[in-house]
Amino acid sequence: MADYVHPESLVSTEWLAGRLEHPDLRVFDATYHLPHLKRDARAEYAAAHIPGAVFFDIDAIADKKTSLPHMLPPPGEFAAAAGALGVGDTTFVVVYDTYGLMSAARAWWMFRAYGFDKVAVLDGGFPKWKAEGRPVDNRPTVPPPRTFTPRFRPRVLRRKGDMLENLKTKAEQVVDARSSGRFKGTDPEPRAGLRSGHIPGSLSLPYGALLDPKTQTVLPMDALRAQFAAARVDLGRQTVTSCGSGVTACVLAFGMHLVGSPQVAVYDGSWAEWGAAGDTPVETG
């Protein structure tokens, strides 16, 4: 991990295996499945998880005052949820998911959005952990509650109004993590009622391009930079990442963090908001 600008944000299975008993470590299974897959992430966690891991439900730890899925909750609500899950100001958090890296980056971003930097993603996630024959558990973990102090960073979050204004100013480049077909508008959206296409002027970089296709581990530094370059992403420019509902946009934000991109925000509503019928322009092709 040493070649990244922020190697502390990505930990190996070997590193984690040697520290599972550390009293100031909290491990989260932050798996999320797209609704059309009809899979129950919480039930899968209950059947098998890394020993000591707690389920981090991005649909439950979310803003309840919006119909949009799993939006960032207000500071007090996030602090209460994090504290109840055993995260205090001195805790070190490791997040993983059952895909290798998909929704774990969303949990990573949520902690970062509230000023908490002692959070890392498990490289290769649960698939790599199991493939190496490491222990799994089906016992529930109930951590002792702690006090979490939120320190909101508005610079890492964008709303629809910000994105509409950016259409005029073009101050920030927008990078879309969805598949190429969804970006172009040739493939349907998995959520009903959404238009097809992308935010005008945005760039396409499917989040899977940042991962090794065989192991789902994060690409090395040079390969990451090459993928961003191939998508015409300027790593020195202010960037907003987007996706279907604010989940895989965080994978792009995570990758840009690893390579040292200085200013990256996530459009929380993403296509679930922008693609709904309304006042937002859409491009295809």
Secondary structure by P-SEA (a helix, b strand, c coil): ccccccccccccaaaaaaccccccbbbbccccccccccccaaaaaaacccccbbbbbcccccccccccccccccaaaaaaaaaaacccccbbbbbbccccccaaaaaaaaaaaaccccbbbccccaaaaaaaccccccbbbbccbbbbbbbccccccccaaaaaaaaacccbbbbbcccccccccccccccccccccccccbbbbcccccccccccccccaaaaaaaaaaaccccccccccccccccaaaaaaaaaaaacccbbbbcccccccccccccbbbbcc
